[in-house]
Amino acid sequence: MLDIKLIERGLEKPGKTKGGLATAMGVRAGAVSEILSGLRLIKASEIPLIIGYLELNSVPIMGRVGAGAAIEPEHEQVPPEGLGEIELPFPIAEETVAFEVSGDSMLPKYENGDIIVVYREQRHPLSSFYGEEAVVRLKTGERYLKTIERGKSTSVVNLTSFNAKPIVGVKLEWIGEICVTLPRGQIERLRARAAARSRKAARGGTK
């Protein structure tokens, strides 16, 4: 069952309305308000229609993250809305963004071309990430996928990986806690299915 808060968040997106959702679901306009107020249950057959209209499983890709060489944000010229979107095979409850892995220093766990979905906002203090892998942005702007280790003081960290020298004594501006990892092969299958759905919808629209 979909969480009502997910639907409410989806309706806050530009261009998304209760009327539009009702049309997508094939129900009368008042049914959406009844769902939001708890007066009506969501049918199983309506769940994919709601997810599709509100794009509850779409995550913006905000660029690449270095697993090896640094990724300099100013070289990417990433627009605020990102470089595109990736559709997850399930709805996502929190505000998230995605990055494409570039490099091989985190092999065999992360491969070049994998997609890492992280929480947009840092939700926990630095100390809680010691020993964990995360997407990080340094104070100097570089972005990496690394394991965060305690530094010589509480203000700095060491960044380690499986197949590269550690980066020692750096300050972090942001930590992206990993939510979901999508292997490159899975991404290709998801994109192929999305393209097939788009072609099917286009054929339906020409009838």
C-alpha positions as a Markdown table, in Angstrom:
| # | Residue | x | y | z |
|---|---|---|---|---|
| 1 | Met | 0.0 | 0.0 | 0.0 |
| 2 | Leu | 1.2 | 3.5 | -0.8 |
| 3 | Asp | 1.9 | 5.9 | 2.0 |
| 4 | Ile | -0.4 | 8.9 | 1.8 |
| 5 | Lys | 2.5 | 11.2 | 2.5 |
| 6 | Leu | 4.1 | 9.9 | -0.7 |
| 7 | Ile | 1.1 | 10.9 | -2.7 |
| 8 | Glu | 0.9 | 14.3 | -1.0 |
| 9 | Arg | 4.6 | 14.9 | -1.8 |
| 10 | Gly | 4.0 | 13.9 | -5.4 |
| 11 | Leu | 1.1 | 16.3 | -5.7 |
| 12 | Glu | 3.5 | 19.1 | -4.7 |
| 13 | Lys | 5.6 | 18.6 | -7.9 |
| 14 | Pro | 5.0 | 21.2 | -10.7 |
| 15 | Gly | 2.2 | 20.3 | -13.0 |
| 16 | Lys | 0.8 | 17.5 | -10.7 |
| 17 | Thr | -2.8 | 18.0 | -9.6 |
| 18 | Lys | -5.6 | 16.0 | -7.9 |
| 19 | Gly | -7.6 | 16.3 | -11.1 |
| 20 | Gly | -4.8 | 15.0 | -13.2 |
| 21 | Leu | -4.2 | 12.1 | -10.8 |
| 22 | Ala | -7.9 | 11.2 | -10.9 |
| 23 | Thr | -7.8 | 11.2 | -14.7 |
| 24 | Ala | -4.7 | 9.0 | -14.7 |
| 25 | Met | -6.4 | 6.6 | -12.3 |
| 26 | Gly | -9.7 | 6.6 | -14.2 |
| 27 | Val | -11.7 | 7.7 | -11.2 |
| 28 | Arg | -14.0 | 10.7 | -10.4 |
| 29 | Ala | -12.3 | 13.8 | -9.2 |
| 30 | Gly | -13.4 | 13.5 | -5.6 |
| 31 | Ala | -11.9 | 10.1 | -5.2 |
| 32 | Val | -8.3 | 11.5 | -4.7 |
| 33 | Ser | -9.5 | 13.8 | -1.9 |
| 34 | Glu | -11.2 | 10.8 | -0.3 |
| 35 | Ile | -7.9 | 8.8 | -0.5 |
| 36 | Leu | -5.9 | 11.6 | 1.1 |
| 37 | Ser | -8.4 | 12.0 | 3.9 |
| 38 | Gly | -8.5 | 8.3 | 4.6 |
| 39 | Leu | -12.1 | 7.8 | 3.5 |
| 40 | Arg | -11.2 | 5.6 | 0.5 |
| 41 | Leu | -8.6 | 2.8 | 0.2 |
| 42 | Ile | -6.3 | 2.6 | -2.8 |
| 43 | Lys | -6.9 | -0.4 | -5.0 |
| 44 | Ala | -4.0 | -2.6 | -5.9 |
| 45 | Ser | -4.6 | -1.9 | -9.6 |
| 46 | Glu | -4.4 | 1.8 | -8.9 |
| 47 | Ile | -0.9 | 1.8 | -7.3 |
| 48 | Pro | 1.1 | 1.7 | -10.6 |
| 49 | Leu | -1.1 | 4.4 | -12.1 |
| 50 | Ile | -0.5 | 6.7 | -9.1 |
| 51 | Ile | 3.3 | 5.9 | -9.1 |
| 52 | Gly | 3.4 | 6.6 | -12.9 |
| 53 | Tyr | 1.5 | 9.9 | -12.8 |
| 54 | Leu | 3.2 | 11.3 | -9.7 |
| 55 | Glu | 6.7 | 10.0 | -10.8 |
| 56 | Leu | 7.2 | 8.6 | -7.3 |
| 57 | Asn | 9.9 | 6.3 | -8.5 |
| 58 | Ser | 11.9 | 8.9 | -10.6 |
| 59 | Val | 15.2 | 10.2 | -9.3 |
| 60 | Pro | 17.2 | 13.0 | -11.0 |
| 61 | Ile | 20.8 | 12.1 | -12.0 |
| 62 | Met | 22.9 | 15.0 | -10.8 |
| 63 | Gly | 26.2 | 14.0 | -12.5 |
| 64 | Arg | 29.1 | 11.7 | -12.0 |
| 65 | Val | 30.8 | 10.7 | -8.8 |
| 66 | Gly | 34.5 | 9.7 | -8.8 |
| 67 | Ala | 35.5 | 6.3 | -7.8 |
| 68 | Gly | 39.2 | 7.0 | -8.6 |
| 69 | Ala | 39.7 | 10.4 | -10.3 |
| 70 | Ala | 38.0 | 13.4 | -8.8 |
| 71 | Ile | 34.9 | 14.8 | -10.5 |
| 72 | Glu | 35.0 | 18.6 | -10.7 |
| 73 | Pro | 31.5 | 20.0 | -10.6 |
| 74 | Glu | 32.4 | 23.1 | -12.5 |
| 75 | His | 33.4 | 20.9 | -15.5 |
| 76 | Glu | 30.0 | 19.2 | -15.7 |
| 77 | Gln | 27.7 | 22.2 | -15.9 |
| 78 | Val | 24.9 | 20.2 | -14.4 |
| 79 | Pro | 21.5 | 22.1 | -14.5 |
| 80 | Pro | 19.5 | 22.3 | -11.3 |
| 81 | Glu | 17.1 | 19.7 | -12.5 |
| 82 | Gly | 19.9 | 17.3 | -13.3 |
| 83 | Leu | 21.1 | 15.4 | -16.4 |
| 84 | Gly | 18.0 | 13.3 | -16.7 |
| 85 | Glu | 16.2 | 10.8 | -14.5 |
| 86 | Ile | 16.4 | 7.1 | -13.6 |
| 87 | Glu | 13.2 | 5.2 | -12.8 |
| 88 | Leu | 13.6 | 2.9 | -9.8 |
| 89 | Pro | 11.6 | -0.4 | -9.6 |
| 90 | Phe | 9.8 | 0.9 | -6.5 |
| 91 | Pro | 8.6 | 4.3 | -5.1 |
| 92 | Ile | 11.0 | 6.2 | -3.0 |
| 93 | Ala | 9.9 | 7.8 | 0.2 |
| 94 | Glu | 12.6 | 10.5 | 0.7 |
| 95 | Glu | 14.0 | 13.3 | -1.4 |
| 96 | Thr | 16.9 | 11.6 | -3.3 |
| 97 | Val | 19.3 | 12.3 | -6.1 |
| 98 | Ala | 21.5 | 9.9 | -8.1 |
| 99 | Phe | 25.0 | 9.9 | -9.4 |
| 100 | Glu | 26.7 | 7.7 | -12.0 |
| 101 | Val | 29.9 | 6.0 | -10.8 |
| 102 | Ser | 33.0 | 7.0 | -12.8 |
| 103 | Gly | 36.2 | 5.0 | -12.3 |
| 104 | Asp | 37.2 | 1.6 | -10.8 |
| 105 | Ser | 38.8 | 2.3 | -7.4 |
| 106 | Met | 35.7 | 0.8 | -5.7 |
| 107 | Leu | 35.8 | -2.5 | -7.5 |
| 108 | Pro | 34.5 | -5.1 | -7.0 |
| 109 | Lys | 31.6 | -3.6 | -5.1 |
| 110 | Tyr | 30.9 | -0.6 | -7.4 |
| 111 | Glu | 31.6 | -0.6 | -11.2 |
| 112 | Asn | 32.0 | 2.2 | -13.7 |
| 113 | Gly | 28.5 | 3.1 | -14.9 |
| 114 | Asp | 26.6 | 2.0 | -11.7 |
| 115 | Ile | 24.1 | 4.4 | -10.3 |
| 116 | Ile | 24.2 | 5.4 | -6.7 |
| 117 | Val | 21.0 | 6.9 | -5.2 |
| 118 | Val | 21.6 | 9.0 | -2.1 |
| 119 | Tyr | 19.6 | 11.2 | 0.2 |
| 120 | Arg | 19.6 | 14.8 | -1.0 |
| 121 | Glu | 20.1 | 16.3 | 2.5 |
| 122 | Gln | 22.7 | 15.1 | 5.0 |
| 123 | Arg | 20.6 | 13.5 | 7.8 |
| 124 | His | 23.3 | 12.6 | 10.3 |
| 125 | Pro | 26.5 | 14.1 | 11.8 |
| 126 | Leu | 29.9 | 13.3 | 10.3 |
| 127 | Ser | 30.9 | 11.0 | 13.1 |
| 128 | Ser | 28.1 | 8.6 | 12.4 |
| 129 | Phe | 29.5 | 7.9 | 8.9 |
| 130 | Tyr | 32.9 | 6.7 | 10.1 |
| 131 | Gly | 33.6 | 3.3 | 8.4 |
| 132 | Glu | 30.7 | 3.7 | 5.9 |
| 133 | Glu | 30.8 | 4.2 | 2.1 |
| 134 | Ala | 29.1 | 7.4 | 0.9 |
| 135 | Val | 29.1 | 10.0 | -1.8 |
| 136 | Val | 31.0 | 13.0 | -0.5 |
| 137 | Arg | 31.7 | 16.5 | -1.7 |
| 138 | Leu | 34.9 | 18.2 | -0.3 |
| 139 | Lys | 35.1 | 21.8 | 0.8 |
| 140 | Thr | 37.2 | 22.3 | -2.3 |
| 141 | Gly | 34.4 | 21.0 | -4.6 |
| 142 | Glu | 35.6 | 17.6 | -5.7 |
| 143 | Arg | 33.1 | 14.7 | -5.4 |
| 144 | Tyr | 33.9 | 11.1 | -4.6 |
| 145 | Leu | 32.4 | 7.7 | -3.8 |
| 146 | Lys | 34.6 | 6.6 | -0.9 |
| 147 | Thr | 34.7 | 5.1 | 2.6 |
| 148 | Ile | 34.8 | 7.8 | 5.3 |
| 149 | Glu | 37.4 | 7.2 | 8.0 |
| 150 | Arg | 38.2 | 9.3 | 11.1 |
| 151 | Gly | 41.0 | 11.9 | 10.5 |
| 152 | Lys | 43.6 | 13.3 | 12.9 |
| 153 | Ser | 41.0 | 15.8 | 14.2 |
| 154 | Thr | 37.2 | 16.0 | 14.3 |
| 155 | Ser | 37.2 | 18.5 | 11.4 |
| 156 | Val | 38.9 | 16.3 | 8.9 |
| 157 | Val | 38.5 | 12.8 | 7.5 |
| 158 | Asn | 40.5 | 10.3 | 5.4 |
| 159 | Leu | 38.8 | 8.8 | 2.3 |
| 160 | Thr | 39.6 | 5.3 | 1.4 |
| 161 | Ser | 38.8 | 2.9 | -1.4 |
| 162 | Phe | 39.5 | -0.7 | -2.5 |
| 163 | Asn | 41.9 | 0.1 | -5.3 |
| 164 | Ala | 43.4 | 3.5 | -4.8 |
| 165 | Lys | 45.6 | 5.4 | -2.3 |
| 166 | Pro | 43.7 | 7.1 | 0.6 |
| 167 | Ile | 42.9 | 10.8 | 0.5 |
| 168 | Val | 44.1 | 12.1 | 3.8 |
| 169 | Gly | 43.1 | 15.0 | 5.9 |
| 170 | Val | 40.3 | 16.6 | 3.9 |
| 171 | Lys | 37.2 | 18.6 | 5.0 |
| 172 | Leu | 33.8 | 17.6 | 3.8 |
| 173 | Glu | 31.0 | 20.0 | 2.7 |
| 174 | Trp | 28.3 | 17.3 | 2.2 |
| 175 | Ile | 27.8 | 13.6 | 2.8 |
| 176 | Gly | 25.3 | 11.7 | 0.6 |
| 177 | Glu | 24.1 | 8.7 | 2.5 |
| 178 | Ile | 23.6 | 5.8 | 0.1 |
| 179 | Cys | 20.0 | 4.7 | -0.2 |
| 180 | Val | 20.0 | 2.4 | -3.3 |
| 181 | Thr | 22.7 | 1.0 | -5.6 |
| 182 | Leu | 21.7 | 0.1 | -9.1 |
| 183 | Pro | 24.2 | -2.1 | -11.1 |
| 184 | Arg | 24.9 | -1.0 | -14.7 |
| 185 | Gly | 23.2 | -4.1 | -16.1 |
| 186 | Gln | 20.0 | -3.5 | -14.1 |
| 187 | Ile | 19.9 | 0.2 | -15.2 |
| 188 | Glu | 20.1 | -0.9 | -18.9 |
| 189 | Arg | 17.2 | -3.3 | -18.3 |
| 190 | Leu | 15.1 | -0.6 | -16.5 |
| 191 | Arg | 15.8 | 1.9 | -19.4 |
| 192 | Ala | 14.9 | -0.7 | -22.0 |
| 193 | Arg | 11.5 | -1.4 | -20.2 |
| 194 | Ala | 10.9 | 2.4 | -19.9 |
| 195 | Ala | 11.6 | 2.9 | -23.6 |
| 196 | Ala | 9.2 | 0.0 | -24.5 |
| 197 | Arg | 6.5 | 1.6 | -22.4 |
| 198 | Ser | 7.0 | 4.9 | -24.2 |
| 199 | Arg | 6.8 | 3.3 | -27.6 |
| 200 | Lys | 3.6 | 1.4 | -26.6 |
| 201 | Ala | 2.1 | 4.7 | -25.3 |
| 202 | Ala | 3.0 | 6.5 | -28.5 |
| 203 | Arg | 1.4 | 3.8 | -30.6 |
| 204 | Gly | -1.7 | 4.0 | -28.5 |
| 205 | Gly | -1.9 | 7.7 | -29.0 |
| 206 | Thr | -1.9 | 7.4 | -32.7 |
| 207 | Lys | -4.9 | 5.2 | -32.9 |
